[in-house]
Amino acid sequence: MQPRHPVFDEALQRGKARREQFGELGYLRLTEDFRGLAKGTVQLPEGWIAGYPHIGRIYRLEQGLRQQFEAPFWAEEKIDGFNVRIFRYGDEVMALTRGGYVCPFATDRVSELMDLRIFETHPDLVLCAEIAGPENPYTEGGPPFVPEDVRAFVFDMLRIGRTGFLSQAEKRTLIDGFGLPAPVTYGQFTAADWRGLREVLQRLDAEGREGVVLKEDSSRNRRVKYVTRFSGMYDVWIRASDMVELPGDFFTGRVLRLALFVDETGMARDDRLKRDLGNAFLERLFESVEKFKRDGRVYHTFRCRFRKRESAERFMEHIRRILGHTYVVQRRLEPSGPHWLLEFDKEVPKLTGLLHQLFAGAAVVD
């Protein structure tokens, strides 16, 4: 039995950890970074699992690579989805969200998304994966190469009771040996190879892909991310429909990185680019206004598939507890082939409230 991490006793006392329950499993979850451990670190009855750290972003490729990397690094495709850590506990394989909740959706579906026999020979392994596709219950949209449902992509590995990722060589050996799904790796580069990496990113941009995560092949395991012009445009389009829910720098940051990508790659600064950015902001906002006029609220509809009905019901309990019962409305839960199809709405509360005031004629000081 692995010992309890000593940080958790203090974290509980200081209100930086919470007790959680998933079925028969009771565990602790860090609600913020604390004493060198990342938010989302969990303490299980036996062993603990490190939270997935935030990765910095560079905005200029040539200068950023030179400043961030001391050794060669690997360029791995960044997938637009939601981050999970997959682990075995007892006879069950479960998945943690980045915040440290056991995810009913990912836990239910993971056996369909990858071969789990790796845990038979490596029971202390933790697979860090992105689950992406248009039918995920957390985020709208997804990568162009996942046209329906969801897929999983293993991009890092940890071990229970330890911080730090397995090396690139160890990770690749296990991914290849067990046939695990993984993001595309575009090769190894040095900071001096920035022009070659820029060509990769221009191709990804043209294909409507998000960008890359760059991982130094050294003991310090340095990593940063760099994204495409398309990624900035897509993020604006996805989130403009509920823009008042987000801090202003969400949008300014994405427009800035879009502009800097265009500048560094020498892309045309033509009217189409400017028109596309304007459409990204306005079209989804128009949709929100129309929803409010029709239904009296702004919301997004999500649809996802589960192997078991009870998993879908447990997911609805989970998402209502996090977001608030009044903001999540189930539309339907019914059999669909080998799955149970769940469809539900997530309300956008701040924008709904603001539009209520504005349509009622309120005066706003801005």
N, C-alpha and C positions, 0 to 999 in steps of 0.2 A: 504493500500500500504506500503510495506517495504521500509525503507530508503536505499539510496545508501551507499555502504560501503565507508568510507572516504579515504581509501587507494588509490582508483582508480584515483582521481584527481591528486595526486602526481605522481602515476605510469605513467599516460599519459604524464605529463610534463617531466618526466625523461626517457621516451622511453622504459618503462618496461611493457606497456600495449598497446594493439592494438584494433581498432574498427573492428568488423566483422559483416557480414550480412548473414543470412540464410533465404531466401524467404523474408517474411515481418518482420522478427525478426532482429533487430539490437542490438548488445550487445558488451561488452568490455571483453577482455581476457588478463590475466596476462601472459606475455611471459617468466617470470622467477620468482623464489621465491622472495617475497617482503613484508617487514614489517610483518612477521609472517604468511603470506598467501602463500600457495603452488602455484607453476607454474600451470596454467590451471584453476585457480579460475576465474569465470566469473561473470560479473555484468549484469543482465537482466534489462529491463525497470522497472520491479517490482521484487525486491529481488536479492540476489546473492547466488552463489553455490560455496562452498569451493572446491579447487583442491584436488585431491587424493595425499596424501604424499608418498614420497619414503620410503620403508621399508628396514631396514638394514638386513644384512645376517650374520649368524654365520657359521663358518667353522669347529668348534669342538663342538659336541653335549653336552658332559658331562660338559665341562668348560663353554661353551656358555650359557647354560640354567642357571647354577648357577650364572653367572655374570649378566644376563639380567632380570631375573624374581624374583620378591619379593613375588608373590602370585600365586595360581594355574592358569593355562592357558589352553586354548583349542587348539587342533591340528586340523587344517582344511586343506583339500587337496588344493595344489596350482595348478591352472589350467593354461595350456600353451595356451594363446590366446591374446586378446587385451582388455584393460581396458576401460569401459565406465561408465558414470553416467547418469542414466535415470530419467527424471523428467517430470512433466506436466506443460505446460505453456498455459494458456487459455484452448482451447479445444483440444490441440495437446499434444502428448507425444513425447519427443525428447531424443536424447542421445548425450552426450558430450564425445569426446575423452579425453585421459589423458592431452593432450596439451590445451584443452579448445575449440576445434572446435566442432560445431554441426556436427555430422557424418551422411551424407546422407544414408549410408548403414545401420547402426544400427537403425537409426530413421525409415527407411522404413520397416525393418524386425521385430522390437521389438514386435509388436502385435502378430506375429506368434510364437515368442519364449517364451512368458509368458503371463499369465492372468493379464491384466492391471487394473482390477476393484479395486485394492488396492488404486489407486489414487482418486477414488470416495469418500472414507472415510478418506484418508490421503493425501490431495492435496499438502501438503508441504514436502512430503517425497522425498528423492533422493535415488534411488537404485544403489548401486555400483556393477557392474557385469563384469564378464569376458565373452566375446564372443569367442568361440573356435570351430575349425573344419577346415577341409582341404579347404573349399570354403569361406575363409574370405579374404578380399581384402588387408590386411596389412602385414600379416606374413605367411611364408610358414609352412606347416605341421600342427600338432595339436595333441591332446591327443588320445590315442588308442581307447577310448570309444566313440569317435565321428567320425565314419567312413566316413560320407558324410555331405555335407552342413555345417551348424553351429548350435550350441546350446548355450544358455546363462546360467550363473550360478551366482546367487546373493550371494555375500560374505560379504557385509557391507551395512549399511544404514546411511544416513545423513538427516538433515532437511535444507530446504532452509533458508538462513539467519543465519546459525549457523555453527561453526566448531565442530569437535568431532563426533565420531560415536555413534550410539545407542548401548546400552549394548547388550551383547550376549543373555540375556534372552528376551529383547524386540525384537531383530532381529529374534530369533527363533520363537517367538510367531507369528510375522507377516508372516514369511516364511511359517510356518505350517498352519496358519489360512487362507492364500490366495493361498496355494498350489504353491508357487513360486519354480522354479528350483534353486538348491543350491549345492555347493560342499559337498562332504562327510566330516563329522566331525568324527574324530577317538576317541573322548573322551577328558576328562579333565586330566591334568597331573600336577605334580610339578617338580621342578628341580631334586629332588631325584629319579624321575621315568624315568631317561634318558635311562635306558636299555629297558624298555617297549616301549618307543618311538622309540628307535633304531630298535626294531623288526618290528614296523609298517613301518619304512622307508626301511628296507630290503625287505619287501613284496612289497612296492610300486616300488622299484628299479627293482625287478624281473618282475613286470607287465609293465614296460616301462612307469612309471609315474614320474611326475616332482619333487614332494616333498611336503612340508607342510608350511603353515603360522601359526605361534604360536601367540595366542592372549591372553594376560593376562586379567583375569576376575576381573578387579579392576577399580577404577575411573581414574587412569592414562592411562589405555588402551594401555599398552606397547605391541608392536608386533615386531617379527622378522621372517625371513624365513630361512629354511634349505632345501637344495635340494639333490637329489640322484646322484649317479654316472652316471646313465643313462641320467639325465638332462644335465650334463656337456658334455657327449659324443654327445648327440643329438644336443645341441647348436653348437658344433664344426662342426658337419656334415652339419647342415642347413646353417651356415654362412661362411664356408670355401670357398664356390664358389665365394664369393666376399670379400675375407679377406682384401684386401688393402683399403676397404672403412671404416674399423673399426680400432680403436686404438689397439695397441698391447696388452694392458692389458685385452682386451675382451677375448682373447684366453688363455693368461697365467692364468687369474683368473679361468677360467673354468677347465683347466688342473689341477691347484692346488687343487680346491675343489674336483675334481674327485679323485685325489691321497689321499687326507685327508679322504674322505668317505671310500675308500678302506682300508685305514689304520685303521680307527676307527671301522669298521664293521668286520675286519678280513677276508675280501674277498681274494680269490686267486689272486696273482700277476703273472698270468701265461702268456704264449705267446699269447693266444687268446685275452686277454685284450689289450696287446700292439699292436697286429695286428689290432684290431678293431679301436683303436685310430688313428693309421696310415692311415687306410682306410677312417676314418671320415675326415681327413685333405685332402687326396689326391684325392679321387674319385670325389667329387664335384668340385674340382679345375680342374681336367681333363675335366669335363663337360663344364666348363667355357671356357677353351682353345678351345675345339671342337666347341662350339657355335661361338666363335670369328673367327675361321678359316672358318666356314661355312657362317656366316651371317655378319661378320665384326663388331660385337658388342656382349657384354655380357649382358644377360637380364634374368629375371624370368617371367614366365607366370602365371597370376592369373586368377581365374575363380570364379564368385560369382553370386548369384541369388537375384533378386529384385521383389517386388510385382508390382511396377509401372515403366514404361519405363522412365518417367521424373526423377525418383529417381536415376536411373542408369546414366542418362545424367548429372545430378547434381553432382553425385559422381565423374565422370570423370573430370568435371570442377574443383572440389575440389582438387583431387589428382594431377592434372596438375599444379594447382596454388602453391601447396606445394612443389612438386618435380621439377617443371620446365616442360614446354610444350614439349620440345624436348626429354625428358626422359621417356615419357609415350605414348604408342602406342596402340590404340584400335584395337583389332582383329575382334571382332564381338559382336553384340547386337541383340538378336533374341528371339522370344517367345519360351518357353520350359515348357509345361504343364501350371500350374497356375502362373508361374514366367516369368520374362525376364532374360535371361542368358547373362551375360557380361563376356567377356574374353579380357584381355589386358596384355601388356608387360610392365615391369618396367626395364629400362636399369640400368646397374651398371656402372656409368660414369668414376670413377677413374680407375677401372680395364680395362675398354674398352680403355681408353686413354693410360694407361701404356702398354697394349699389342700392340697397334698401334705402339708405339715407339720401343718396343723390336723386333717385327716382321719386322720393317723397318731397324733394325740393329743398333739402338742407343746404345751408351756406357753409362752405369750407374755406378756411384760411390756409393758403399755401404759399 
